[in-house]
């Protein structure tokens, strides 16, 4: 996946891959809140042609999700399904090194509602500018 659009003025960025898209945009009602929407296209003839999802993150969580700051880590003690991570919040995101999964690690099978992103320096720079 790669960063395909970024606007500091409209506080929005889009990351896309061949079959998935993630958009981050500032919430109009809350200065430090962010809406993270994603869509995953599944192969033809699957039960669901695509899945969509949304989580709301505050600026601290968004920063930690993209490895820009230390953040919460509810996964340190390996309590949630055997997943360890450097940062994460159940139902929102989990990150290990440059691998970010929203809202959770998912199943790895078609139909999983989770999106996985390899975080690049370009993505980190854009998210940092968004947050300000």
JOUR-V115855 format. One line per field, one symbol per residue. phi: phi as a letter, one per 40 degrees, with the letter a starting at -180 (. if undefined). psi: psi as a letter, one per 20 degrees, with the letter a starting at -180 (. if undefined). burial: b if it has 16 or more other ideal C-beta (glycine too) atoms within 10 Angstrom, else e. A space follows every 50 residues. Layout:
# JOUR-V115855
phi->???
psi->???
burial->???
This chain:
# JOUR-V115855
phi->.acbaabcccfaabbbbdbaabbbaccccadbbbcbbabbcbddgcdbca bbaabbbcccccccdcfcacbcbcbdcgcbggcbacaiadgbaabbfcbb bbcacgbgbdgcccbbbccccccccccdcdcg
psi->qqphqpohgjlqqppqagjqqpppqpphiogjqppoqqppprqqjrgphr qqrpqpqrhgggghhjlirqaqnjjhjkinkjpqrhqqopigrppocjop ppiriahiqqipjqqppoprhggggggghgh.
burial->bebeebeeeebbbbbebeebbbbbbbeeeeeeebbbbbebebeeeeeeee beeebebebebbbbbbbbeebebebeeeeeeeeebbbbbeebbbbbeeeb bbbbbbeeeeebebbbbebeeebbebbeebbe
